[in-house]
Amino acid sequence: MPEALKRLIDMIHYLPGIGEKTAAKLAFFLLKANSSYVKNFSEALGKLHSSVQECSECHGLTDMGLNICKICADYSRDKNSICVVEDYLDMLSIERTGVYRGLYFVLGGAISPIAGITPDKLNFDSLFSRITNETNISEVILAMNPNIEGEATKLYIKERMPREVIITQLSKGLPHAGSIEYADEITLLSAFKGRG
């Protein structure tokens, strides 16, 4: 096998959820694709880190040079509600349902001492500061994955909430140890509407 192809397969295989066979299929697709597609793909990949940054308000993602993301900047959103998620992909999954029109906050993960993820490595200080300073926030929706880490994270937030707010969480419709990111829209819609 040519060294360049082997290296590409290894690089693709490094991505989460990509096995060796899938990595090989993707590498061969790129090898056979027209050169303009491969060039555009390469440029998009090369510019990724220099074109995307974290939103200063919700810790989601936004274009480089913009301080806040489109959701935080949208004046039509409900500023009284903030949905706390583990990562940006969870935020996108909820947003895709269209059921929620409030604000978001991305923690950057969930508490997992076994994996070395302690509260100081997540965005809790920023979350609690935002809830303290933005007195219009009256509801905090905890949208963590339904697993041990998600439960520990919800408990941590509930015990340290800096002021009185209504705290709700997604209803039990998501499978235990499942992931919000992979939940279908109907399940997410039902879990969001049945929150309590």
Biotite code that builds the C-alpha atoms (Angstrom):
import biotite.structure as struc

atoms = struc.array([
    struc.Atom([0.000, 0.000, 0.000], chain_id="A", res_id=1, res_name="MET", atom_name="CA", element="C"),
    struc.Atom([1.379, 3.453, -0.841], chain_id="A", res_id=2, res_name="PRO", atom_name="CA", element="C"),
    struc.Atom([2.656, 5.267, 2.243], chain_id="A", res_id=3, res_name="GLU", atom_name="CA", element="C"),
    struc.Atom([0.461, 8.362, 1.654], chain_id="A", res_id=4, res_name="ALA", atom_name="CA", element="C"),
    struc.Atom([-2.679, 6.198, 1.520], chain_id="A", res_id=5, res_name="LEU", atom_name="CA", element="C"),
    struc.Atom([-1.688, 4.257, 4.646], chain_id="A", res_id=6, res_name="LYS", atom_name="CA", element="C"),
    struc.Atom([-1.064, 7.532, 6.502], chain_id="A", res_id=7, res_name="ARG", atom_name="CA", element="C"),
    struc.Atom([-4.471, 8.882, 5.451], chain_id="A", res_id=8, res_name="LEU", atom_name="CA", element="C"),
    struc.Atom([-6.207, 5.685, 6.612], chain_id="A", res_id=9, res_name="ILE", atom_name="CA", element="C"),
    struc.Atom([-4.394, 5.943, 9.960], chain_id="A", res_id=10, res_name="ASP", atom_name="CA", element="C"),
    struc.Atom([-5.420, 9.604, 10.342], chain_id="A", res_id=11, res_name="MET", atom_name="CA", element="C"),
    struc.Atom([-9.076, 8.868, 9.552], chain_id="A", res_id=12, res_name="ILE", atom_name="CA", element="C"),
    struc.Atom([-9.067, 5.791, 11.838], chain_id="A", res_id=13, res_name="HIS", atom_name="CA", element="C"),
    struc.Atom([-7.955, 8.074, 14.696], chain_id="A", res_id=14, res_name="TYR", atom_name="CA", element="C"),
    struc.Atom([-11.320, 9.897, 14.514], chain_id="A", res_id=15, res_name="LEU", atom_name="CA", element="C"),
    struc.Atom([-13.890, 8.778, 17.131], chain_id="A", res_id=16, res_name="PRO", atom_name="CA", element="C"),
    struc.Atom([-16.296, 6.109, 15.939], chain_id="A", res_id=17, res_name="GLY", atom_name="CA", element="C"),
    struc.Atom([-14.334, 5.303, 12.777], chain_id="A", res_id=18, res_name="ILE", atom_name="CA", element="C"),
    struc.Atom([-13.119, 1.728, 12.458], chain_id="A", res_id=19, res_name="GLY", atom_name="CA", element="C"),
    struc.Atom([-10.299, 0.581, 10.224], chain_id="A", res_id=20, res_name="GLU", atom_name="CA", element="C"),
    struc.Atom([-12.621, -0.592, 7.409], chain_id="A", res_id=21, res_name="LYS", atom_name="CA", element="C"),
    struc.Atom([-14.578, 2.674, 7.383], chain_id="A", res_id=22, res_name="THR", atom_name="CA", element="C"),
    struc.Atom([-11.308, 4.621, 7.431], chain_id="A", res_id=23, res_name="ALA", atom_name="CA", element="C"),
    struc.Atom([-10.106, 2.661, 4.397], chain_id="A", res_id=24, res_name="ALA", atom_name="CA", element="C"),
    struc.Atom([-13.422, 3.277, 2.563], chain_id="A", res_id=25, res_name="LYS", atom_name="CA", element="C"),
    struc.Atom([-13.203, 7.017, 3.221], chain_id="A", res_id=26, res_name="LEU", atom_name="CA", element="C"),
    struc.Atom([-9.551, 7.151, 2.163], chain_id="A", res_id=27, res_name="ALA", atom_name="CA", element="C"),
    struc.Atom([-10.334, 5.330, -1.102], chain_id="A", res_id=28, res_name="PHE", atom_name="CA", element="C"),
    struc.Atom([-13.287, 7.664, -1.681], chain_id="A", res_id=29, res_name="PHE", atom_name="CA", element="C"),
    struc.Atom([-10.944, 10.653, -1.344], chain_id="A", res_id=30, res_name="LEU", atom_name="CA", element="C"),
    struc.Atom([-8.400, 8.983, -3.621], chain_id="A", res_id=31, res_name="LEU", atom_name="CA", element="C"),
    struc.Atom([-11.028, 8.513, -6.346], chain_id="A", res_id=32, res_name="LYS", atom_name="CA", element="C"),
    struc.Atom([-12.840, 11.852, -5.832], chain_id="A", res_id=33, res_name="ALA", atom_name="CA", element="C"),
    struc.Atom([-12.254, 14.681, -8.278], chain_id="A", res_id=34, res_name="ASN", atom_name="CA", element="C"),
    struc.Atom([-9.333, 16.929, -7.428], chain_id="A", res_id=35, res_name="SER", atom_name="CA", element="C"),
    struc.Atom([-11.432, 20.068, -6.813], chain_id="A", res_id=36, res_name="SER", atom_name="CA", element="C"),
    struc.Atom([-13.447, 18.258, -4.110], chain_id="A", res_id=37, res_name="TYR", atom_name="CA", element="C"),
    struc.Atom([-10.272, 16.989, -2.434], chain_id="A", res_id=38, res_name="VAL", atom_name="CA", element="C"),
    struc.Atom([-8.746, 20.482, -2.622], chain_id="A", res_id=39, res_name="LYS", atom_name="CA", element="C"),
    struc.Atom([-11.861, 22.096, -1.070], chain_id="A", res_id=40, res_name="ASN", atom_name="CA", element="C"),
    struc.Atom([-12.009, 19.367, 1.597], chain_id="A", res_id=41, res_name="PHE", atom_name="CA", element="C"),
    struc.Atom([-8.350, 19.907, 2.439], chain_id="A", res_id=42, res_name="SER", atom_name="CA", element="C"),
    struc.Atom([-8.774, 23.696, 2.627], chain_id="A", res_id=43, res_name="GLU", atom_name="CA", element="C"),
    struc.Atom([-11.852, 23.400, 4.877], chain_id="A", res_id=44, res_name="ALA", atom_name="CA", element="C"),
    struc.Atom([-9.956, 21.042, 7.177], chain_id="A", res_id=45, res_name="LEU", atom_name="CA", element="C"),
    struc.Atom([-6.885, 23.282, 7.178], chain_id="A", res_id=46, res_name="GLY", atom_name="CA", element="C"),
    struc.Atom([-8.901, 26.388, 8.091], chain_id="A", res_id=47, res_name="LYS", atom_name="CA", element="C"),
    struc.Atom([-10.984, 24.709, 10.797], chain_id="A", res_id=48, res_name="LEU", atom_name="CA", element="C"),
    struc.Atom([-8.870, 25.773, 13.780], chain_id="A", res_id=49, res_name="HIS", atom_name="CA", element="C"),
    struc.Atom([-8.280, 29.284, 12.476], chain_id="A", res_id=50, res_name="SER", atom_name="CA", element="C"),
    struc.Atom([-11.943, 29.883, 11.549], chain_id="A", res_id=51, res_name="SER", atom_name="CA", element="C"),
    struc.Atom([-13.868, 28.611, 14.587], chain_id="A", res_id=52, res_name="VAL", atom_name="CA", element="C"),
    struc.Atom([-13.773, 29.806, 18.187], chain_id="A", res_id=53, res_name="GLN", atom_name="CA", element="C"),
    struc.Atom([-15.732, 29.352, 21.407], chain_id="A", res_id=54, res_name="GLU", atom_name="CA", element="C"),
    struc.Atom([-18.662, 31.681, 22.110], chain_id="A", res_id=55, res_name="CYS", atom_name="CA", element="C"),
    struc.Atom([-17.813, 33.859, 25.115], chain_id="A", res_id=56, res_name="SER", atom_name="CA", element="C"),
    struc.Atom([-21.356, 33.534, 26.517], chain_id="A", res_id=57, res_name="GLU", atom_name="CA", element="C"),
    struc.Atom([-22.480, 29.930, 26.036], chain_id="A", res_id=58, res_name="CYS", atom_name="CA", element="C"),
    struc.Atom([-19.175, 28.173, 25.214], chain_id="A", res_id=59, res_name="HIS", atom_name="CA", element="C"),
    struc.Atom([-20.734, 26.853, 22.011], chain_id="A", res_id=60, res_name="GLY", atom_name="CA", element="C"),
    struc.Atom([-18.968, 27.508, 18.720], chain_id="A", res_id=61, res_name="LEU", atom_name="CA", element="C"),
    struc.Atom([-18.958, 30.559, 16.486], chain_id="A", res_id=62, res_name="THR", atom_name="CA", element="C"),
    struc.Atom([-17.027, 32.015, 13.580], chain_id="A", res_id=63, res_name="ASP", atom_name="CA", element="C"),
    struc.Atom([-13.619, 33.469, 14.379], chain_id="A", res_id=64, res_name="MET", atom_name="CA", element="C"),
    struc.Atom([-13.871, 37.172, 15.087], chain_id="A", res_id=65, res_name="GLY", atom_name="CA", element="C"),
    struc.Atom([-17.410, 36.990, 16.468], chain_id="A", res_id=66, res_name="LEU", atom_name="CA", element="C"),
    struc.Atom([-17.511, 37.263, 20.238], chain_id="A", res_id=67, res_name="ASN", atom_name="CA", element="C"),
    struc.Atom([-20.851, 35.480, 20.576], chain_id="A", res_id=68, res_name="ILE", atom_name="CA", element="C"),
    struc.Atom([-22.669, 32.876, 18.507], chain_id="A", res_id=69, res_name="CYS", atom_name="CA", element="C"),
    struc.Atom([-25.826, 33.431, 16.459], chain_id="A", res_id=70, res_name="LYS", atom_name="CA", element="C"),
    struc.Atom([-28.049, 31.875, 19.132], chain_id="A", res_id=71, res_name="ILE", atom_name="CA", element="C"),
    struc.Atom([-26.752, 34.144, 21.918], chain_id="A", res_id=72, res_name="CYS", atom_name="CA", element="C"),
    struc.Atom([-27.025, 37.161, 19.601], chain_id="A", res_id=73, res_name="ALA", atom_name="CA", element="C"),
    struc.Atom([-30.609, 36.358, 18.546], chain_id="A", res_id=74, res_name="ASP", atom_name="CA", element="C"),
    struc.Atom([-32.909, 38.853, 20.317], chain_id="A", res_id=75, res_name="TYR", atom_name="CA", element="C"),
    struc.Atom([-35.989, 36.751, 19.535], chain_id="A", res_id=76, res_name="SER", atom_name="CA", element="C"),
    struc.Atom([-34.802, 33.923, 21.821], chain_id="A", res_id=77, res_name="ARG", atom_name="CA", element="C"),
    struc.Atom([-36.296, 33.458, 25.293], chain_id="A", res_id=78, res_name="ASP", atom_name="CA", element="C"),
    struc.Atom([-33.718, 35.022, 27.639], chain_id="A", res_id=79, res_name="LYS", atom_name="CA", element="C"),
    struc.Atom([-35.491, 33.608, 30.729], chain_id="A", res_id=80, res_name="ASN", atom_name="CA", element="C"),
    struc.Atom([-34.452, 30.014, 30.082], chain_id="A", res_id=81, res_name="SER", atom_name="CA", element="C"),
    struc.Atom([-31.013, 28.434, 29.752], chain_id="A", res_id=82, res_name="ILE", atom_name="CA", element="C"),
    struc.Atom([-30.459, 24.828, 28.677], chain_id="A", res_id=83, res_name="CYS", atom_name="CA", element="C"),
    struc.Atom([-27.236, 23.332, 30.048], chain_id="A", res_id=84, res_name="VAL", atom_name="CA", element="C"),
    struc.Atom([-25.693, 20.634, 27.839], chain_id="A", res_id=85, res_name="VAL", atom_name="CA", element="C"),
    struc.Atom([-22.504, 18.604, 27.995], chain_id="A", res_id=86, res_name="GLU", atom_name="CA", element="C"),
    struc.Atom([-21.185, 19.472, 24.550], chain_id="A", res_id=87, res_name="ASP", atom_name="CA", element="C"),
    struc.Atom([-21.878, 21.413, 21.374], chain_id="A", res_id=88, res_name="TYR", atom_name="CA", element="C"),
    struc.Atom([-23.258, 18.381, 19.518], chain_id="A", res_id=89, res_name="LEU", atom_name="CA", element="C"),
    struc.Atom([-25.948, 17.981, 22.210], chain_id="A", res_id=90, res_name="ASP", atom_name="CA", element="C"),
    struc.Atom([-26.851, 21.639, 21.691], chain_id="A", res_id=91, res_name="MET", atom_name="CA", element="C"),
    struc.Atom([-27.163, 21.090, 17.930], chain_id="A", res_id=92, res_name="LEU", atom_name="CA", element="C"),
    struc.Atom([-29.356, 18.011, 18.452], chain_id="A", res_id=93, res_name="SER", atom_name="CA", element="C"),
    struc.Atom([-31.784, 19.921, 20.681], chain_id="A", res_id=94, res_name="ILE", atom_name="CA", element="C"),
    struc.Atom([-31.747, 22.939, 18.378], chain_id="A", res_id=95, res_name="GLU", atom_name="CA", element="C"),
    struc.Atom([-32.590, 20.731, 15.393], chain_id="A", res_id=96, res_name="ARG", atom_name="CA", element="C"),
    struc.Atom([-35.912, 19.717, 17.030], chain_id="A", res_id=97, res_name="THR", atom_name="CA", element="C"),
    struc.Atom([-37.120, 23.337, 17.040], chain_id="A", res_id=98, res_name="GLY", atom_name="CA", element="C"),
    struc.Atom([-38.888, 22.755, 20.388], chain_id="A", res_id=99, res_name="VAL", atom_name="CA", element="C"),
    struc.Atom([-36.611, 25.030, 22.430], chain_id="A", res_id=100, res_name="TYR", atom_name="CA", element="C"),
    struc.Atom([-36.208, 28.773, 21.801], chain_id="A", res_id=101, res_name="ARG", atom_name="CA", element="C"),
    struc.Atom([-34.177, 29.795, 24.851], chain_id="A", res_id=102, res_name="GLY", atom_name="CA", element="C"),
    struc.Atom([-30.449, 30.113, 25.465], chain_id="A", res_id=103, res_name="LEU", atom_name="CA", element="C"),
    struc.Atom([-27.835, 27.389, 25.896], chain_id="A", res_id=104, res_name="TYR", atom_name="CA", element="C"),
    struc.Atom([-24.746, 26.756, 27.960], chain_id="A", res_id=105, res_name="PHE", atom_name="CA", element="C"),
    struc.Atom([-22.102, 24.168, 27.009], chain_id="A", res_id=106, res_name="VAL", atom_name="CA", element="C"),
    struc.Atom([-20.235, 22.665, 29.978], chain_id="A", res_id=107, res_name="LEU", atom_name="CA", element="C"),
    struc.Atom([-17.542, 21.024, 27.880], chain_id="A", res_id=108, res_name="GLY", atom_name="CA", element="C"),
    struc.Atom([-18.225, 17.524, 29.243], chain_id="A", res_id=109, res_name="GLY", atom_name="CA", element="C"),
    struc.Atom([-19.580, 15.766, 32.308], chain_id="A", res_id=110, res_name="ALA", atom_name="CA", element="C"),
    struc.Atom([-18.022, 15.002, 35.678], chain_id="A", res_id=111, res_name="ILE", atom_name="CA", element="C"),
    struc.Atom([-16.154, 11.700, 35.451], chain_id="A", res_id=112, res_name="SER", atom_name="CA", element="C"),
    struc.Atom([-13.447, 11.145, 38.084], chain_id="A", res_id=113, res_name="PRO", atom_name="CA", element="C"),
    struc.Atom([-12.478, 7.846, 36.424], chain_id="A", res_id=114, res_name="ILE", atom_name="CA", element="C"),
    struc.Atom([-11.730, 9.696, 33.175], chain_id="A", res_id=115, res_name="ALA", atom_name="CA", element="C"),
    struc.Atom([-10.002, 12.502, 35.095], chain_id="A", res_id=116, res_name="GLY", atom_name="CA", element="C"),
    struc.Atom([-12.759, 15.033, 34.378], chain_id="A", res_id=117, res_name="ILE", atom_name="CA", element="C"),
    struc.Atom([-13.250, 16.952, 37.601], chain_id="A", res_id=118, res_name="THR", atom_name="CA", element="C"),
    struc.Atom([-15.497, 20.025, 38.051], chain_id="A", res_id=119, res_name="PRO", atom_name="CA", element="C"),
    struc.Atom([-12.548, 22.419, 37.699], chain_id="A", res_id=120, res_name="ASP", atom_name="CA", element="C"),
    struc.Atom([-12.010, 21.162, 34.118], chain_id="A", res_id=121, res_name="LYS", atom_name="CA", element="C"),
    struc.Atom([-15.536, 22.106, 33.048], chain_id="A", res_id=122, res_name="LEU", atom_name="CA", element="C"),
    struc.Atom([-17.253, 25.497, 32.586], chain_id="A", res_id=123, res_name="ASN", atom_name="CA", element="C"),
    struc.Atom([-19.089, 25.540, 35.944], chain_id="A", res_id=124, res_name="PHE", atom_name="CA", element="C"),
    struc.Atom([-17.615, 28.863, 37.134], chain_id="A", res_id=125, res_name="ASP", atom_name="CA", element="C"),
    struc.Atom([-18.791, 30.554, 33.953], chain_id="A", res_id=126, res_name="SER", atom_name="CA", element="C"),
    struc.Atom([-22.244, 28.926, 34.233], chain_id="A", res_id=127, res_name="LEU", atom_name="CA", element="C"),
    struc.Atom([-22.768, 30.006, 37.841], chain_id="A", res_id=128, res_name="PHE", atom_name="CA", element="C"),
    struc.Atom([-21.471, 33.497, 37.071], chain_id="A", res_id=129, res_name="SER", atom_name="CA", element="C"),
    struc.Atom([-23.901, 33.820, 34.174], chain_id="A", res_id=130, res_name="ARG", atom_name="CA", element="C"),
    struc.Atom([-26.852, 32.674, 36.299], chain_id="A", res_id=131, res_name="ILE", atom_name="CA", element="C"),
    struc.Atom([-25.839, 35.106, 39.058], chain_id="A", res_id=132, res_name="THR", atom_name="CA", element="C"),
    struc.Atom([-25.390, 38.090, 36.727], chain_id="A", res_id=133, res_name="ASN", atom_name="CA", element="C"),
    struc.Atom([-28.282, 37.517, 34.317], chain_id="A", res_id=134, res_name="GLU", atom_name="CA", element="C"),
    struc.Atom([-31.146, 37.887, 36.780], chain_id="A", res_id=135, res_name="THR", atom_name="CA", element="C"),
    struc.Atom([-33.719, 37.427, 33.996], chain_id="A", res_id=136, res_name="ASN", atom_name="CA", element="C"),
    struc.Atom([-32.833, 33.697, 33.886], chain_id="A", res_id=137, res_name="ILE", atom_name="CA", element="C"),
    struc.Atom([-35.637, 31.987, 35.791], chain_id="A", res_id=138, res_name="SER", atom_name="CA", element="C"),
    struc.Atom([-35.346, 28.404, 34.479], chain_id="A", res_id=139, res_name="GLU", atom_name="CA", element="C"),
    struc.Atom([-32.275, 26.194, 34.133], chain_id="A", res_id=140, res_name="VAL", atom_name="CA", element="C"),
    struc.Atom([-32.857, 23.065, 32.055], chain_id="A", res_id=141, res_name="ILE", atom_name="CA", element="C"),
    struc.Atom([-30.358, 20.292, 32.755], chain_id="A", res_id=142, res_name="LEU", atom_name="CA", element="C"),
    struc.Atom([-29.972, 18.321, 29.513], chain_id="A", res_id=143, res_name="ALA", atom_name="CA", element="C"),
    struc.Atom([-27.225, 15.886, 30.429], chain_id="A", res_id=144, res_name="MET", atom_name="CA", element="C"),
    struc.Atom([-26.866, 12.407, 28.984], chain_id="A", res_id=145, res_name="ASN", atom_name="CA", element="C"),
    struc.Atom([-28.779, 9.765, 30.993], chain_id="A", res_id=146, res_name="PRO", atom_name="CA", element="C"),
    struc.Atom([-25.760, 8.010, 32.503], chain_id="A", res_id=147, res_name="ASN", atom_name="CA", element="C"),
    struc.Atom([-23.779, 8.074, 35.756], chain_id="A", res_id=148, res_name="ILE", atom_name="CA", element="C"),
    struc.Atom([-21.636, 11.017, 34.638], chain_id="A", res_id=149, res_name="GLU", atom_name="CA", element="C"),
    struc.Atom([-24.708, 12.994, 33.563], chain_id="A", res_id=150, res_name="GLY", atom_name="CA", element="C"),
    struc.Atom([-26.444, 12.317, 36.881], chain_id="A", res_id=151, res_name="GLU", atom_name="CA", element="C"),
    struc.Atom([-23.333, 13.374, 38.839], chain_id="A", res_id=152, res_name="ALA", atom_name="CA", element="C"),
    struc.Atom([-23.124, 16.568, 36.789], chain_id="A", res_id=153, res_name="THR", atom_name="CA", element="C"),
    struc.Atom([-26.806, 17.407, 37.393], chain_id="A", res_id=154, res_name="LYS", atom_name="CA", element="C"),
    struc.Atom([-26.396, 16.826, 41.127], chain_id="A", res_id=155, res_name="LEU", atom_name="CA", element="C"),
    struc.Atom([-23.298, 19.057, 41.205], chain_id="A", res_id=156, res_name="TYR", atom_name="CA", element="C"),
    struc.Atom([-25.200, 21.883, 39.490], chain_id="A", res_id=157, res_name="ILE", atom_name="CA", element="C"),
    struc.Atom([-28.289, 21.530, 41.709], chain_id="A", res_id=158, res_name="LYS", atom_name="CA", element="C"),
    struc.Atom([-26.229, 21.601, 44.911], chain_id="A", res_id=159, res_name="GLU", atom_name="CA", element="C"),
    struc.Atom([-24.265, 24.690, 43.866], chain_id="A", res_id=160, res_name="ARG", atom_name="CA", element="C"),
    struc.Atom([-26.923, 26.782, 42.137], chain_id="A", res_id=161, res_name="MET", atom_name="CA", element="C"),
    struc.Atom([-26.009, 30.364, 43.133], chain_id="A", res_id=162, res_name="PRO", atom_name="CA", element="C"),
    struc.Atom([-29.576, 31.638, 43.399], chain_id="A", res_id=163, res_name="ARG", atom_name="CA", element="C"),
    struc.Atom([-33.137, 30.385, 43.330], chain_id="A", res_id=164, res_name="GLU", atom_name="CA", element="C"),
    struc.Atom([-34.294, 29.336, 39.868], chain_id="A", res_id=165, res_name="VAL", atom_name="CA", element="C"),
    struc.Atom([-36.606, 26.661, 38.536], chain_id="A", res_id=166, res_name="ILE", atom_name="CA", element="C"),
    struc.Atom([-34.469, 23.624, 37.720], chain_id="A", res_id=167, res_name="ILE", atom_name="CA", element="C"),
    struc.Atom([-35.912, 21.136, 35.239], chain_id="A", res_id=168, res_name="THR", atom_name="CA", element="C"),
    struc.Atom([-34.433, 18.194, 33.405], chain_id="A", res_id=169, res_name="GLN", atom_name="CA", element="C"),
    struc.Atom([-35.337, 16.167, 30.352], chain_id="A", res_id=170, res_name="LEU", atom_name="CA", element="C"),
    struc.Atom([-37.973, 13.539, 31.015], chain_id="A", res_id=171, res_name="SER", atom_name="CA", element="C"),
    struc.Atom([-37.180, 9.871, 30.947], chain_id="A", res_id=172, res_name="LYS", atom_name="CA", element="C"),
    struc.Atom([-37.509, 9.034, 27.281], chain_id="A", res_id=173, res_name="GLY", atom_name="CA", element="C"),
    struc.Atom([-33.867, 8.828, 26.531], chain_id="A", res_id=174, res_name="LEU", atom_name="CA", element="C"),
    struc.Atom([-32.372, 5.378, 27.076], chain_id="A", res_id=175, res_name="PRO", atom_name="CA", element="C"),
    struc.Atom([-30.128, 4.981, 30.133], chain_id="A", res_id=176, res_name="HIS", atom_name="CA", element="C"),
    struc.Atom([-26.473, 5.347, 29.124], chain_id="A", res_id=177, res_name="ALA", atom_name="CA", element="C"),
    struc.Atom([-27.664, 6.800, 25.821], chain_id="A", res_id=178, res_name="GLY", atom_name="CA", element="C"),
    struc.Atom([-26.508, 10.044, 24.267], chain_id="A", res_id=179, res_name="SER", atom_name="CA", element="C"),
    struc.Atom([-28.490, 13.178, 23.450], chain_id="A", res_id=180, res_name="ILE", atom_name="CA", element="C"),
    struc.Atom([-26.319, 13.620, 20.380], chain_id="A", res_id=181, res_name="GLU", atom_name="CA", element="C"),
    struc.Atom([-27.617, 10.369, 18.834], chain_id="A", res_id=182, res_name="TYR", atom_name="CA", element="C"),
    struc.Atom([-31.242, 10.568, 19.988], chain_id="A", res_id=183, res_name="ALA", atom_name="CA", element="C"),
    struc.Atom([-33.810, 10.933, 17.236], chain_id="A", res_id=184, res_name="ASP", atom_name="CA", element="C"),
    struc.Atom([-35.785, 14.167, 17.022], chain_id="A", res_id=185, res_name="GLU", atom_name="CA", element="C"),
    struc.Atom([-39.089, 12.628, 18.200], chain_id="A", res_id=186, res_name="ILE", atom_name="CA", element="C"),
    struc.Atom([-37.475, 11.212, 21.356], chain_id="A", res_id=187, res_name="THR", atom_name="CA", element="C"),
    struc.Atom([-35.760, 14.548, 22.082], chain_id="A", res_id=188, res_name="LEU", atom_name="CA", element="C"),
    struc.Atom([-38.971, 16.459, 21.422], chain_id="A", res_id=189, res_name="LEU", atom_name="CA", element="C"),
    struc.Atom([-40.873, 14.218, 23.837], chain_id="A", res_id=190, res_name="SER", atom_name="CA", element="C"),
    struc.Atom([-38.128, 14.390, 26.498], chain_id="A", res_id=191, res_name="ALA", atom_name="CA", element="C"),
    struc.Atom([-38.034, 18.185, 26.240], chain_id="A", res_id=192, res_name="PHE", atom_name="CA", element="C"),
    struc.Atom([-41.794, 18.681, 26.412], chain_id="A", res_id=193, res_name="LYS", atom_name="CA", element="C"),
    struc.Atom([-42.090, 16.288, 29.362], chain_id="A", res_id=194, res_name="GLY", atom_name="CA", element="C"),
    struc.Atom([-39.294, 17.879, 31.369], chain_id="A", res_id=195, res_name="ARG", atom_name="CA", element="C"),
    struc.Atom([-39.896, 18.494, 35.006], chain_id="A", res_id=196, res_name="GLY", atom_name="CA", element="C"),
])
